[in-house]
Amino acid sequence: MSALTSGTRQVERIGAAPATALTELLERAEQPLLIDGGAAHWPALQTWQPQALAQRLGDAQIEFKLSSCHAHPDFHRTALQEMFARGRASFAEFLRDVTSGPESERARRLFTGDEQYLLRRREGVTTIHPVLRPLLEDFELPPAIPPERLYTVWCWFSGHGVRTWLHYDNNGCHNLNAQVSGHKQCWLYSPQQLRRLHPFPLGGANPAHNCSQIDVEQPQPELAADLRAAEAWHAELTAGDLLFIPAWWFHTFRHLGEFNANVNFWWKPLRPAFNVVAARQALIDVAARAGLTKSAEARATLLALDQAACSEPSDSAGSP
C-alpha cells in the first residue's frame, strides 16, 4: 500500500523512557511514534495465544465482524447490513476459524471492541466487560497514559490477511496500540491530508463519515491521484511494540501474523487538538444530536458544509 503514495515516511522508533517524560512526549507529539518493546514484559505475550485463549475463554459467546472479503468494513458491498455484517460463535470457534483453513476465509473474521469492549471509563466510572475481564490480568495500563484521562480499552483478535479500512477515530482520543501477538503494518495520514482522503460525505447514504472512500489497495481511478499525493507514514509492529497514533490521524492496518492480538488504549488529550478533522467531526456530532439529517434540505446543507471542510488547503489544517 505504501507504493501508492508519492512520499512515505517511517514512523520514528524510540526506546523506553521514564513515565513522566514519555507522557509529556506523547502530549507534545504531532506525529506517530513507535515505542520499541514497550509492552514486551506483559504476560499477555505468552498467554494470548490461540490454544491458551481457547482454554480460558473458549465457551464465551462473542460477536465479531464478518466480511465477504478481507477488508473491514466491507465497503465493496452495496447494502449497509452487508458492509457492517457480524457473526456470532463461541470464542473457541472464532479462534479456530481465524487460524485454520484458507486465508480467504480466515481474513473474513475480526474481533474488536466494537463488538465487546474490554474497559470503559466515563466521568470517573469504570465499566469492565464481564466476559473479557480475565484478560485484564495479562497486561497493564502503560504508565505514559494518565489514568484519569483513560477513555476506552479494546482488544483485537484476527488471522492473517485482514485489512482495516482507512479511517480516523472519531472519539477525539490519542490511541496507543499494543501488539501482543503477531505482526501488523500500519499506514497513517495526518489531519492535514483530509482533502486528499475523501471521507464518506456527511448527509450521504454511508454513515461511516470517519472512513475514507478510497480502497487503498485498489484505489478508484478518480481518487488514486489524491492518495498518491497524500504524505503517508509507515510503521511495522511486532510483539511487544506500542504504536502511538495522535488524535484525528487517519490509519489503516494490514494483519500479517498467522494470529494477531492487540490491545488499544484511548485517552483524552490534555489539550484537544484544533484541526480540520476535529472541526468536521464536531459538525457531524452536532448534526447527529440535533437530528439534522432527517430532511433533504438539511442533508444538502450539511453536505455543502462538509465539502467545504474537506476542500480546505492542507497547509491550513494544522494544530495551533
Secondary structure, 3 states (H helix, E strand, C coil): CHHHCCCEEECEEECCCCHHHHHHHHHHCCCCEEECCCCCCCCHHHHCCHHHHHHHHCCCEEEEEECCCCEECCCCCCCHHHHCCEEEEEHHHHHHHHHCCCHHHHCCEEECCCCCCCEEEECCEEEECCCCHHHHHHCCCCCCCCHHHEEEEEEEEEECCCEECCEECCCCCEEEEEEEECEEEEEEECHHHHHHHCECCCCCCCCCCCEECCCCCCCCHHHHHHHHHCCEEEEEEECCCEEEECCCCEEEEEECCCEEEEEEEEECCCCCCCCHHHHHHHHHHHHHHHCCCCCHHHHHHHHHHHHHHHCCCHHHCCCC
